[in-house]
Amino acid sequence: MDAVVIYKSKYGSTKEYANWIAKELDCPVFEVKEISKDDLVNYDTIIYGGGLYAEIINGVSLITKNFDKLKNKKVAVFSTGITPLDCRDYYDKMVIEKNFKPEMRDSIKVFNFMGKMILDELSLPHKTAIKALKKLMSGKENPTEMEKLLVELCDKDGNFTDKSAIKDLIEYVRG
Ligand SMILES: Cc1cc2nc3c(=O)[nH]c(=O)nc-3n(C[C@H](O)[C@H](O)[C@H](O)COP(=O)(O)O)c2cc1C
């Protein structure tokens, strides 16, 4: 099995998971900018990870735009985010629909991990985006469950990364 882990990480939590996974599988790990789509042919198994930003898995277009080249490979994608993992509608519907076309959904296996958000460390554009989202969602008269959750998440501050969460992905790749 020739596997590779590729990731894009703004604040470090996706990088941490990528390194844990690569160490466990004893395979190379690259930041997305270090690898080109032509390099993907060299691997049988591709593991891609990115943080969630407005439900988009950061950098996942490396996989989705090159889906035709990856059809005979094992592809696993992981997200890191601050939405609790038991929000299955969020992950299994919204995140899947926003990132993967229907024809991709059976062949790309997706895993979700908890990431980190330290409010003081956010870039100014990210701080501004979070503030604006909170203001918008807090102003709703009859907020949906999702809108209520988003208001809560805007204040979520901390590191929720968990190395043991990679177990299922490792089993999938080895299986
Ligand atoms: C502007 C912004 C938007 C975010 N959007 C989401 C989101 O839609 N869903 C989620 O679960 N987490 C969201 N997060 C939290 C990040 O996904 C989380 O901090 C992740 O661990 C970042 O990974 P990275 O540092 O490796 O890029 C957001 C964070 C910021 C700053």
The ligand as a MOL file (V3000), in Angstrom:
LIG
                    3D

  0  0  0     0  0            999 V3000
M  V30 BEGIN CTAB
M  V30 COUNTS 31 33 0 0 0
M  V30 BEGIN ATOM
M  V30 1 C -13.8690 31.8990 9.7720 0
M  V30 2 C -14.0230 30.5200 10.3430 0
M  V30 3 C -15.0240 29.6840 9.8520 0
M  V30 4 C -15.1930 28.4080 10.4020 0
M  V30 5 N -16.1940 27.5970 9.9180 0
M  V30 6 C -16.4100 26.3910 10.5030 0
M  V30 7 C -17.4690 25.5510 10.0700 0
M  V30 8 O -18.1970 25.8490 9.1270 0
M  V30 9 N -17.6540 24.3760 10.7280 0
M  V30 10 C -16.8780 23.9870 11.7670 0
M  V30 11 O -17.1230 22.9260 12.3560 0
M  V30 12 N -15.8150 24.7320 12.1670 0
M  V30 13 C -15.5710 25.9240 11.5670 0
M  V30 14 N -14.5110 26.6960 11.9590 0
M  V30 15 C -13.5260 26.1550 12.9080 0
M  V30 16 C -12.3330 25.5460 12.1680 0
M  V30 17 O -12.7540 24.6030 11.2380 0
M  V30 18 C -11.4140 24.8320 13.1560 0
M  V30 19 O -10.8510 25.8340 13.9260 0
M  V30 20 C -10.3720 23.9380 12.4830 0
M  V30 21 O -9.7960 23.1120 13.4590 0
M  V30 22 C -9.3080 24.7260 11.7900 0
M  V30 23 O -8.3480 23.8590 11.2350 0
M  V30 24 P -6.9240 24.3720 10.7360 0
M  V30 25 O -6.3740 25.2480 11.7900 0
M  V30 26 O -6.1090 23.1530 10.5560 0
M  V30 27 O -7.1590 25.1320 9.4450 0
M  V30 28 C -14.3270 27.9570 11.4370 0
M  V30 29 C -13.2990 28.7970 11.8970 0
M  V30 30 C -13.1510 30.0700 11.3680 0
M  V30 31 C -12.0470 30.9350 11.8870 0
M  V30 END ATOM
M  V30 BEGIN BOND
M  V30 1 1 1 2
M  V30 2 1 2 3
M  V30 3 2 2 30
M  V30 4 2 3 4
M  V30 5 1 4 5
M  V30 6 1 4 28
M  V30 7 2 5 6
M  V30 8 1 6 7
M  V30 9 1 6 13
M  V30 10 2 7 8
M  V30 11 1 7 9
M  V30 12 1 9 10
M  V30 13 2 10 11
M  V30 14 1 10 12
M  V30 15 2 12 13
M  V30 16 1 13 14
M  V30 17 1 14 15
M  V30 18 1 14 28
M  V30 19 1 15 16
M  V30 20 1 16 17
M  V30 21 1 16 18
M  V30 22 1 18 19
M  V30 23 1 18 20
M  V30 24 1 20 21
M  V30 25 1 20 22
M  V30 26 1 22 23
M  V30 27 1 23 24
M  V30 28 2 24 25
M  V30 29 1 24 26
M  V30 30 1 24 27
M  V30 31 2 28 29
M  V30 32 1 29 30
M  V30 33 1 30 31
M  V30 END BOND
M  V30 END CTAB
M  END
